[in-house]
Amino acid sequence: MATQVDNSIQIVDMNEEVQRANVDERQNMEKKKIVIFEVDERPPWYLAIVLGFQHFLTFIGSGITLPLLLAGPLCMDQDQVAVSQLISTAFFIEGFITLLQVTFGVRLPVVQGGSFAFLVPAFALLNTYGECQVSLTPNSTREEMDNYTDVWQTRMRKIQGAIIGASFLQILIGFTGIIGFLLKFIGPVTVAPVVALVGIGIVVPAASRAGQHWGIAALTIVSILIFSQFLSKIEIPLFGWKRGKCSIIGKASIFRMFPIVLGALLTWLISLVFTASGVFPKSPSTYGYAARTDLKSYAIEEASWFYIPYPGQWGLPIITLAGVLGMFSAVIASVIESLGDYYATARMAGAPPPPAHAVNRGIGVEGIGCVLAGLWGTANGTTTFSQNAGLVGLTRVGSRVVVQICALFMIVVGMLGKVTALFSSIPVPIVGGILCILFGTVLAVGLSNLQYVDLNSPRNLLIIGFSLIMGMLIPNWVGSNRDLVQTGILELDQVIVVLLTTGMFIGGLLAFFLDNIIPGTIEERGLVAFSQQYKEDDDGINSLDVYDLPFGMTVLRQWKWTQYIPFSPTYARKRIIVGKKDGYNVDNVETNENGV
């Protein structure tokens, strides 16, 4: 009888092992299907170029919008040549920063661009200088034009100085390891609201752009959905010259990899036809006027063919204490936004969550990028672009090579004035439609982190729900009641307003605080499942190798002292081990490279 029981138990155990093996095999197969090209993979050169251009096309909307929003308060909006040069400068330096970030920074396929977080302190600072008193007319004299130039360049240089001074805080936070240290206390309960609020935070900008012609915006959305979802499995033959004749050299899922490019070009073409045929109104006060494709034709005509931006092109930056303190809030908000984007991009690119050294290096490089943006004069700082993170999830292409090519597009186009002006003619409703798709994807990715968490736990439901709702409620209320924040110190008021109007900061801070003070088991908080992403691959290669530097790793591993440098891969070549020791739960136990 005992033998039968033992045999039955053994059979059950074997069946469980087989089932477990089948589940693991299915999960591995599903993982392979999630990402077409992983972070370290190199797509064929012709695909990589088009994929990089798609990232560039996604970047264009905000890349052009931010300089245009700043042109008015800077008092340079009447000088279209100067505005075109400002856009070229933004493209050029942000492309260089993207290349620096992807190659040596966080090493994820992230695009660096201007940040909306810097707009609030910039506007507040410019308002302290009064309204623009100088204007141009078609009959303006040379003296009046020179006076006008002096006015906007002075305002520009003060913004440059504020960004440069405040950015050293971000460099300090990154390279000293402060932000990496905080990662030990961050789990999926904290990550989910932060990333989700990145997507929620763009609702107003997306709606304002799409709402200028909902028909064109909806057409853009539908086109992207059809290409990315319904036609995603269709493979298009690729032709090439082989053995002296034209033949099929392979097949590619064109619709799945290029939905943004195809959707935007299709809608842009339709808008061009409607503009030429008179369907769209010619009056600026009439609804639908923003969908016209000829609104920026004057900028194309006036822009120069070649323009190479250089540091100090508007003059030497002017650093003031008031400006620097006002920009601190934007720097903090930018750090939080980028942290959420790092996690989102890593997840969508099929990479493990970024370790401490990669996050430290990424934030530090972003600080350097803000300093460079201040030196060149973009009137804005830089941060990780969430819409490009959404593009990674939509196309399932996580290759860093693709984003490096995108960075080259940004640099080259930044030196071609007329090309920059041409891209600025993309109708605003098309940009709004693209944002609706991409930031919806980012929102979903943020919520997907909850798969590791026990969602039957009242504790977790309270933290997640409360963090999300307050991350939307407080910024909305403060944004409508800015005048109530009056401490008597203008710079402190600016810092408080920017932080309280940043949903990621509010939601992330509350989730982080509550998740670490409210009692909960490590399984309940999702730390066990979350930490499994740091396990080694079946072939023994640690998946965290994707965050290693592109060269010099052999030397770094030989120098033991590098393990104390917060941004060195040898410092954070660690993984979280969750288990039990002497009857107590042990979590957040770190090991060095030798497992000690």
C-alpha positions as CSV (number, residue, x, y, z in Angstrom):
1,M,0.0,0.0,0.0
2,A,2.8,2.3,0.9
3,T,4.6,1.5,-2.3
4,Q,1.5,2.4,-4.2
5,V,1.1,5.7,-2.4
6,D,4.8,6.5,-2.9
7,N,4.5,5.6,-6.6
8,S,1.4,7.7,-7.0
9,I,3.1,10.6,-5.3
10,Q,6.1,10.2,-7.5
11,I,3.9,10.1,-10.6
12,V,2.2,13.3,-9.5
13,D,5.6,14.9,-8.9
14,M,6.8,13.9,-12.3
15,N,3.6,15.2,-13.9
16,E,4.1,18.5,-12.1
17,E,7.7,18.7,-13.3
18,V,6.6,18.0,-16.8
19,Q,3.9,20.6,-16.6
20,R,6.3,23.1,-15.1
21,A,8.8,22.4,-17.9
22,N,6.1,22.9,-20.5
23,V,5.1,26.2,-18.8
24,D,8.7,27.3,-18.8
25,E,9.1,26.4,-22.4
26,R,5.9,28.3,-23.4
27,Q,7.1,31.3,-21.5
28,N,10.4,31.2,-23.2
29,M,8.7,30.9,-26.6
30,E,6.4,33.8,-25.7
31,K,9.4,35.9,-24.6
32,K,11.1,35.3,-28.0
33,K,7.9,36.5,-29.7
34,I,7.7,39.7,-27.6
35,V,10.7,41.4,-29.1
36,I,11.8,41.2,-32.7
37,F,15.2,42.7,-32.1
38,E,16.6,42.7,-28.6
39,V,18.8,45.4,-27.2
40,D,22.1,43.9,-28.3
41,E,20.9,42.7,-31.7
42,R,21.7,44.5,-35.0
43,P,18.9,44.5,-37.6
44,P,19.9,44.4,-41.3
45,W,21.3,47.8,-42.2
46,Y,18.4,48.7,-44.5
47,L,15.8,47.9,-41.8
48,A,17.8,49.7,-39.2
49,I,17.9,52.9,-41.2
50,V,14.1,52.9,-41.7
51,L,13.5,51.9,-38.0
52,G,15.8,54.7,-36.9
53,F,13.9,57.2,-39.2
54,Q,10.7,56.0,-37.5
55,H,12.1,56.9,-34.1
56,F,13.2,60.3,-35.6
57,L,9.7,60.9,-37.0
58,T,8.2,60.1,-33.5
59,F,10.7,62.6,-32.0
60,I,9.8,65.4,-34.4
61,G,6.5,66.4,-32.9
62,S,7.8,67.4,-29.5
63,G,11.2,68.3,-30.9
64,I,9.6,71.1,-32.9
65,T,6.8,71.9,-30.5
66,L,9.0,72.8,-27.6
67,P,11.1,75.5,-29.4
68,L,8.0,76.9,-30.9
69,L,6.4,77.2,-27.4
70,L,9.5,78.9,-26.1
71,A,9.8,81.3,-29.1
72,G,7.0,83.6,-27.9
73,P,8.2,84.1,-24.2
74,L,11.7,84.5,-25.5
75,C,10.5,87.4,-27.7
76,M,12.0,85.8,-30.9
77,D,8.8,84.6,-32.5
78,Q,8.9,87.5,-35.1
79,D,12.3,86.4,-36.4
80,Q,11.5,83.2,-38.3
81,V,15.1,82.6,-39.2
82,A,16.1,82.7,-35.6
83,V,13.2,80.3,-34.7
84,S,14.4,77.9,-37.5
85,Q,17.9,78.1,-36.0
86,L,16.6,77.3,-32.5
87,I,14.9,74.2,-33.9
88,S,18.0,73.2,-35.7
89,T,20.1,73.7,-32.5
90,A,17.6,71.5,-30.5
91,F,17.8,68.7,-33.1
92,F,21.6,68.8,-33.3
93,I,22.4,68.8,-29.6
94,E,19.6,66.4,-28.6
95,G,20.9,64.0,-31.3
96,F,24.4,64.1,-29.9
97,I,23.1,63.6,-26.3
98,T,21.0,60.6,-27.5
99,L,24.1,59.1,-29.0
100,L,26.0,59.6,-25.8
101,Q,23.2,58.2,-23.6
102,V,22.6,55.0,-25.7
103,T,26.3,54.3,-26.1
104,F,27.7,55.2,-22.7
105,G,24.8,56.1,-20.5
106,V,21.9,53.8,-19.5
107,R,22.6,51.7,-22.7
108,L,18.9,51.3,-23.4
109,P,17.2,52.4,-26.7
110,V,16.0,55.8,-25.3
111,V,15.8,59.0,-27.2
112,Q,16.8,62.3,-25.4
113,G,14.9,65.4,-26.1
114,G,13.5,68.6,-24.6
115,S,11.4,68.3,-21.5
116,F,8.0,70.0,-20.8
117,A,9.1,70.0,-17.1
118,F,11.5,72.8,-17.9
119,L,8.8,75.0,-19.5
120,V,7.1,76.0,-16.3
121,P,10.2,77.5,-14.6
122,A,11.4,78.9,-17.9
123,F,8.1,80.7,-18.4
124,A,8.0,81.9,-14.8
125,L,11.6,83.2,-15.1
126,L,10.9,85.0,-18.4
127,N,7.8,86.6,-16.9
128,T,9.9,88.3,-14.3
129,Y,11.7,90.1,-17.1
130,G,8.4,91.7,-18.3
131,E,6.6,91.5,-21.6
132,C,8.3,92.0,-25.0
133,Q,8.5,95.7,-25.6
134,V,10.1,95.5,-29.1
135,S,8.5,94.2,-32.2
136,L,9.3,94.1,-35.9
137,T,7.4,95.3,-38.9
138,P,8.1,94.9,-42.6
139,N,9.5,98.5,-42.5
140,S,11.8,98.0,-39.5
141,T,15.2,99.6,-39.7
142,R,18.5,97.8,-39.2
143,E,18.8,99.5,-35.8
144,E,15.3,98.2,-34.7
145,M,16.2,94.7,-35.9
146,D,19.4,94.7,-33.9
147,N,17.6,96.0,-30.9
148,Y,15.1,93.2,-31.3
149,T,17.8,90.6,-31.5
150,D,19.5,91.9,-28.4
151,V,16.3,91.6,-26.4
152,W,15.6,87.9,-27.2
153,Q,19.3,86.9,-27.0
154,T,19.6,88.4,-23.5
155,R,16.5,86.5,-22.4
156,M,17.9,83.3,-24.0
157,R,21.2,83.6,-22.3
158,K,19.6,83.9,-18.8
159,I,17.6,80.8,-19.5
160,Q,20.8,79.0,-20.6
161,G,22.6,80.0,-17.4
162,A,19.7,78.7,-15.3
163,I,19.7,75.4,-17.0
164,I,23.5,75.0,-16.8
165,G,23.6,75.8,-13.1
166,A,20.6,73.5,-12.1
167,S,21.9,70.6,-14.2
168,F,24.9,70.1,-11.9
169,L,22.4,68.8,-9.3
170,Q,21.4,66.1,-11.8
171,I,25.0,65.2,-12.4
172,L,25.5,64.9,-8.7
173,I,22.4,62.8,-8.2
174,G,23.6,60.4,-10.9
175,F,27.3,59.9,-10.6
176,T,27.4,59.8,-6.8
177,G,25.0,56.9,-6.8
178,I,22.2,58.6,-4.9
179,I,19.5,57.6,-7.3
180,G,20.9,54.0,-7.6
181,F,20.8,53.7,-3.8
182,L,17.1,54.5,-3.8
183,L,16.5,51.6,-6.3
184,K,16.9,49.2,-3.4
185,F,13.6,50.4,-2.0
186,I,11.8,50.5,-5.3
187,G,9.6,47.6,-6.3
188,P,6.8,47.1,-8.8
189,V,4.2,48.8,-6.6
190,T,6.3,52.0,-7.0
191,V,7.3,51.5,-10.6
192,A,3.7,50.9,-11.9
193,P,2.2,54.3,-10.8
194,V,5.3,56.2,-12.0
195,V,5.3,54.8,-15.5
196,A,1.5,54.9,-15.8
197,L,1.5,58.5,-14.9
198,V,4.0,59.2,-17.6
199,G,1.3,58.2,-20.1
200,I,-1.5,59.9,-18.2
201,G,0.5,63.1,-17.9
202,I,0.5,63.7,-21.7
203,V,-3.3,63.5,-22.0
204,V,-3.7,67.3,-22.2
205,P,-1.0,67.9,-24.8
206,A,-2.2,65.0,-26.9
207,A,-5.8,66.1,-26.7
208,S,-5.0,69.7,-27.5
209,R,-3.1,68.7,-30.7
210,A,-5.6,66.0,-31.8
211,G,-8.5,68.2,-31.0
212,Q,-7.5,70.8,-33.7
213,H,-8.9,68.3,-36.2
214,W,-10.2,65.1,-34.7
215,G,-10.9,63.6,-38.2
216,I,-7.2,63.7,-39.2
217,A,-6.1,62.6,-35.7
218,A,-8.6,59.7,-35.8
219,L,-7.4,58.7,-39.3
220,T,-3.8,58.7,-38.0
221,I,-4.8,56.5,-35.0
222,V,-6.8,54.1,-37.2
223,S,-4.0,53.8,-39.7
224,I,-1.4,53.0,-37.0
225,L,-3.8,50.4,-35.4
226,I,-4.4,48.7,-38.7
227,F,-0.7,48.5,-39.6
228,S,0.5,47.5,-36.2
229,Q,-2.3,45.0,-35.2
230,F,-4.3,43.7,-38.1
231,L,-1.5,43.6,-40.8
232,S,1.4,42.8,-38.4
233,K,1.7,39.2,-39.4
234,I,2.0,40.0,-43.1
235,E,5.5,39.6,-44.4
236,I,6.6,41.6,-47.4
237,P,9.3,40.1,-49.7
238,L,12.6,42.0,-49.8
239,F,14.3,42.1,-53.2
240,G,18.0,42.4,-53.8
241,W,20.6,41.8,-56.4
242,K,22.0,38.3,-56.1
243,R,24.1,36.3,-58.5
244,G,23.6,38.8,-61.3
245,K,19.8,39.0,-61.1
246,C,17.1,40.4,-59.0
247,S,15.7,37.9,-56.5
248,I,14.0,37.7,-53.1
249,I,16.6,37.9,-50.4
250,G,14.2,37.6,-47.4
251,K,10.9,38.7,-45.9
252,A,10.1,41.4,-43.3
253,S,7.1,42.4,-41.2
254,I,7.1,45.9,-42.6
255,F,3.7,46.8,-41.1
256,R,4.6,45.7,-37.6
257,M,8.0,47.5,-37.6
258,F,7.0,50.8,-39.3
259,P,3.4,51.6,-38.2
260,I,4.2,55.1,-37.2
261,V,6.0,56.0,-40.5
262,L,3.3,54.4,-42.6
263,G,0.4,55.9,-40.7
264,A,1.9,59.4,-40.6
265,L,2.9,59.4,-44.2
266,L,-0.5,58.2,-45.3
267,T,-2.4,60.8,-43.3
268,W,0.1,63.5,-44.3
269,L,-0.5,62.7,-47.9
270,I,-4.3,62.8,-47.4
271,S,-3.9,66.2,-45.6
272,L,-1.8,67.5,-48.6
273,V,-4.6,66.5,-51.0
274,F,-7.3,68.1,-48.8
275,T,-5.2,71.3,-48.5
276,A,-4.6,71.5,-52.3
277,S,-8.3,70.8,-53.1
278,G,-9.6,73.4,-50.6
279,V,-11.3,71.0,-48.2
280,F,-9.5,72.5,-45.2
281,P,-10.5,76.1,-44.3
282,K,-8.1,79.0,-45.0
283,S,-9.2,81.1,-42.0
284,P,-7.1,80.6,-38.8
285,S,-10.2,81.1,-36.7
286,T,-12.1,78.2,-38.4
287,Y,-12.0,74.7,-37.0
288,G,-9.7,72.4,-39.0
289,Y,-7.3,75.1,-40.1
290,A,-4.4,73.4,-38.2
291,A,-4.7,70.3,-40.5
292,R,-3.4,72.3,-43.5
293,T,0.1,71.3,-44.7
294,D,1.1,74.8,-46.0
295,L,1.1,76.6,-42.7
296,K,4.9,76.6,-42.4
297,S,5.8,77.2,-46.0
298,Y,7.2,80.5,-45.1
299,A,9.7,78.9,-42.7
300,I,10.9,76.6,-45.5
301,E,11.5,79.6,-47.7
302,E,13.4,81.6,-45.2
303,A,15.5,78.9,-43.6
304,S,19.1,78.5,-44.8
305,W,20.2,75.3,-46.4
306,F,23.1,74.6,-44.0
307,Y,23.4,75.7,-40.4
308,I,25.9,74.3,-37.9
309,P,25.0,75.2,-34.2
310,Y,27.9,75.9,-31.9
311,P,28.2,76.7,-28.1
312,G,27.7,80.3,-27.2
313,Q,26.0,81.1,-30.5
314,W,23.6,83.5,-28.7
315,G,26.3,84.9,-26.4
316,L,27.8,83.8,-23.1
317,P,25.2,82.3,-20.7
318,I,24.1,84.5,-17.7
319,I,23.9,82.5,-14.5
320,T,21.7,84.0,-11.7
321,L,20.8,82.5,-8.4
322,A,17.1,83.0,-9.0
323,G,17.2,81.2,-12.3
324,V,19.2,78.2,-11.0
325,L,16.9,77.7,-8.0
326,G,13.8,77.9,-10.2
327,M,15.2,75.2,-12.5
328,F,16.0,72.8,-9.7
329,S,12.3,71.6,-9.7
330,A,12.5,70.8,-13.4
331,V,15.7,68.8,-12.9
332,I,14.0,66.7,-10.1
333,A,10.9,66.2,-12.2
334,S,13.1,65.2,-15.2
335,V,15.0,62.6,-13.1
336,I,11.7,61.0,-11.9
337,E,10.3,61.0,-15.5
338,S,13.5,59.4,-16.9
339,L,13.5,56.7,-14.1
340,G,10.0,55.6,-15.1
341,D,11.0,55.6,-18.8
342,Y,14.1,53.5,-18.1
343,Y,11.9,50.8,-16.5
344,A,9.3,51.0,-19.2
345,T,11.8,50.9,-22.1
346,A,13.7,47.9,-20.5
347,R,10.5,46.0,-20.2
348,M,9.3,46.7,-23.7
349,A,12.8,46.0,-25.2
350,G,13.0,42.5,-23.5
351,A,15.8,43.6,-21.2
352,P,16.0,43.1,-17.4
353,P,15.2,46.1,-15.2
354,P,18.2,48.5,-15.2
355,P,20.7,47.9,-12.4
356,A,21.9,50.7,-10.1
357,H,25.0,51.4,-12.1
358,A,23.1,51.9,-15.4
359,V,20.5,54.2,-13.7
360,N,23.3,56.2,-12.1
361,R,25.1,56.6,-15.4
362,G,22.0,57.4,-17.3
363,I,20.9,60.2,-14.9
364,G,24.4,61.5,-14.8
365,V,24.7,61.6,-18.6
366,E,21.3,63.3,-18.8
367,G,22.7,66.0,-16.5
368,I,25.7,66.4,-18.8
369,G,23.2,66.6,-21.7
370,C,21.3,69.5,-20.0
371,V,24.6,71.3,-19.5
372,L,25.4,70.9,-23.2
373,A,21.9,72.0,-24.1
374,G,22.5,75.1,-22.0
375,L,25.8,75.8,-23.7
376,W,24.4,75.4,-27.2
377,G,21.2,77.4,-26.3
378,T,18.1,75.3,-26.8
379,A,16.3,77.2,-24.0
380,N,15.4,73.8,-22.6
381,G,16.9,70.8,-20.8
382,T,16.8,67.2,-21.9
383,T,15.1,64.1,-20.7
384,T,14.1,60.7,-21.9
385,F,11.3,60.9,-24.5
386,S,8.3,58.8,-23.3
387,Q,6.8,58.6,-26.8
388,N,9.9,56.8,-28.2
389,A,9.7,54.4,-25.3
390,G,6.1,53.7,-26.4
391,L,7.3,53.1,-29.9
392,V,9.6,50.4,-28.7
393,G,6.6,48.6,-27.2
394,L,4.5,49.1,-30.3
395,T,7.0,47.8,-32.8
396,R,8.8,45.3,-30.5
397,V,12.1,46.5,-31.8
398,G,14.5,47.2,-28.9
399,S,17.8,47.4,-30.7
400,R,20.0,50.2,-29.4
401,V,21.6,50.4,-32.9
402,V,18.2,51.7,-34.2
403,V,18.2,54.6,-31.8
404,Q,21.8,55.4,-32.5
405,I,20.8,55.7,-36.2
406,C,17.9,57.9,-35.0
407,A,20.5,60.1,-33.2
408,L,22.5,60.5,-36.4
409,F,19.3,61.6,-38.2
410,M,18.8,64.2,-35.5
411,I,22.3,65.5,-35.9
412,V,22.3,65.6,-39.7
413,V,18.9,67.2,-40.0
414,G,19.9,69.7,-37.3
415,M,22.5,71.0,-39.8
416,L,20.0,71.1,-42.7
417,G,17.9,74.2,-42.1
418,K,15.4,73.7,-44.8
419,V,14.9,70.0,-44.0
420,T,14.2,70.9,-40.3
421,A,11.6,73.5,-41.5
422,L,10.1,70.9,-43.8
423,F,9.5,68.5,-40.9
424,S,8.0,71.3,-38.9
425,S,5.2,71.4,-41.5
426,I,3.7,68.1,-40.2
427,P,0.1,69.0,-39.3
428,V,-0.5,69.3,-35.6
429,P,-3.5,66.8,-35.6
430,I,-1.2,64.1,-37.0
431,V,1.2,64.6,-34.1
432,G,-1.7,64.4,-31.7
433,G,-2.9,61.1,-33.1
434,I,0.6,59.6,-32.8
435,L,0.8,60.8,-29.2
436,C,-2.5,59.1,-28.4
437,I,-1.2,55.8,-29.5
438,L,2.3,55.9,-28.1
439,F,1.4,57.3,-24.6
440,G,-1.5,54.8,-24.3
441,T,1.2,52.1,-24.8
442,V,3.4,53.6,-22.1
443,L,0.4,53.7,-19.7
444,A,-0.3,50.0,-20.4
445,V,3.3,49.1,-19.8
446,G,3.3,50.9,-16.5
447,L,0.3,48.9,-15.4
448,S,1.8,45.6,-16.6
449,N,4.3,45.8,-13.7
450,L,1.4,44.8,-11.5
451,Q,1.6,41.3,-12.8
452,Y,4.3,40.7,-10.1
453,V,2.1,42.0,-7.3
454,D,-0.7,40.3,-5.3
455,L,-3.7,42.2,-6.6
456,N,-5.9,40.5,-4.0
457,S,-4.1,42.3,-1.3
458,P,-6.0,45.3,0.1
459,R,-2.7,46.9,1.0
460,N,-1.5,46.9,-2.6
461,L,-4.8,48.0,-4.0
462,L,-4.8,51.0,-1.6
463,I,-1.3,52.1,-2.4
464,I,-1.7,51.7,-6.2
465,G,-5.1,53.4,-6.4
466,F,-4.3,56.2,-4.0
467,S,-1.0,57.0,-5.7
468,L,-2.6,57.1,-9.2
469,I,-5.5,59.2,-8.2
470,M,-3.4,61.7,-6.2
471,G,-0.9,61.8,-9.1
472,M,-3.7,63.1,-11.3
473,L,-5.7,65.1,-8.7
474,I,-3.0,67.3,-7.1
475,P,-1.3,68.5,-10.3
476,N,-4.7,69.4,-11.7
477,W,-5.7,71.4,-8.6
478,V,-2.4,73.1,-8.2
479,G,-2.3,73.9,-11.9
480,S,-5.6,75.8,-11.5
481,N,-4.5,77.5,-8.3
482,R,-0.9,78.5,-8.8
483,D,-1.4,81.8,-7.1
484,L,-2.1,80.1,-3.8
485,V,1.5,79.0,-3.5
486,Q,3.1,82.1,-2.0
487,T,6.0,81.6,0.4
488,G,7.4,85.1,-0.2
489,I,10.3,83.7,-2.1
490,L,9.7,83.6,-5.8
491,E,12.2,80.8,-6.6
492,L,10.8,78.6,-3.8
493,D,7.3,79.2,-5.2
494,Q,8.5,78.0,-8.7
495,V,10.1,74.8,-7.2
496,I,6.9,74.0,-5.3
497,V,4.6,74.6,-8.2
498,V,6.7,72.5,-10.7
499,L,6.9,69.6,-8.3
500,L,3.2,69.7,-7.3
501,T,2.1,69.9,-11.0
502,T,4.3,66.8,-11.9
503,G,2.1,63.7,-11.6
504,M,5.0,61.3,-11.7
505,F,6.6,63.0,-8.7
506,I,3.4,63.0,-6.6
507,G,2.4,59.4,-7.5
508,G,5.9,58.0,-7.3
509,L,6.6,59.7,-4.0
510,L,3.4,58.4,-2.4
511,A,3.8,54.9,-3.8
512,F,7.5,54.8,-2.7
513,F,6.7,56.0,0.8
514,L,3.6,53.8,1.4
515,D,5.1,50.7,0.0
516,N,8.1,51.0,2.4
517,I,6.2,51.8,5.6
518,I,3.0,49.7,5.3
519,P,3.7,46.1,6.4
520,G,3.7,43.5,3.7
521,T,5.5,40.3,2.8
522,I,8.0,40.3,-0.1
523,E,5.7,37.9,-2.0
524,E,2.8,40.3,-1.5
525,R,4.8,43.3,-2.7
526,G,5.9,41.4,-5.8
527,L,9.6,41.6,-4.9
528,V,10.1,37.8,-5.4
529,A,8.8,37.7,-9.0
530,F,10.2,41.1,-9.8
531,S,13.7,39.9,-8.7
532,Q,13.6,36.8,-10.9
533,Q,14.2,39.1,-13.9
534,Y,17.8,39.4,-12.6
535,K,18.4,35.7,-12.9
536,E,21.0,34.4,-15.3
537,D,20.1,33.0,-18.7
538,D,20.1,29.3,-19.4
539,D,23.4,29.5,-21.0
540,G,25.0,31.0,-17.9
541,I,25.3,34.5,-19.4
542,N,24.0,37.2,-17.1
543,S,21.3,39.2,-18.9
544,L,22.6,42.3,-17.1
545,D,25.5,42.2,-19.6
546,V,23.4,44.4,-21.9
547,Y,24.2,47.3,-19.5
548,D,28.0,46.9,-19.8
549,L,30.0,49.5,-21.4
550,P,30.8,49.0,-25.1
551,F,34.5,48.5,-24.4
552,G,37.0,48.3,-21.6
553,M,35.1,45.8,-19.5
554,T,38.1,43.4,-19.2
555,V,40.2,46.1,-17.7
556,L,37.4,47.2,-15.3
557,R,37.0,43.7,-14.0
558,Q,40.7,43.5,-13.3
559,W,40.7,46.7,-11.3
560,K,39.0,45.8,-8.0
561,W,38.7,49.4,-6.9
562,T,36.2,50.0,-9.7
563,Q,33.6,48.1,-7.7
564,Y,33.3,51.2,-5.5
565,I,32.5,53.5,-8.4
566,P,28.6,54.0,-8.5
567,F,28.5,54.3,-12.3
568,S,30.9,51.4,-13.1
569,P,29.3,48.1,-14.3
570,T,31.6,46.3,-11.9
571,Y,30.0,48.3,-9.0
572,A,26.5,47.2,-9.7
573,R,27.1,43.8,-11.2
574,K,24.7,42.6,-8.6
575,R,21.4,40.9,-8.5
576,I,18.7,40.8,-5.9
577,I,18.4,37.4,-4.1
578,V,15.2,36.6,-2.4
579,G,15.0,33.6,-0.1
580,K,15.0,32.5,3.5
581,K,17.8,32.3,6.0
582,D,17.5,31.0,9.5
583,G,13.7,31.2,9.3
584,Y,13.7,34.9,8.3
585,N,12.8,36.4,5.0
586,V,15.8,37.8,3.3
587,D,15.4,40.3,0.5
588,N,17.5,43.0,-1.2
589,V,20.7,41.0,-0.5
590,E,23.3,42.0,-3.0
591,T,26.2,39.9,-4.2
592,N,29.3,41.0,-6.0
593,E,30.7,39.6,-9.2
594,N,32.1,36.6,-7.4
595,G,28.8,35.8,-5.6
596,V,30.0,37.0,-2.2
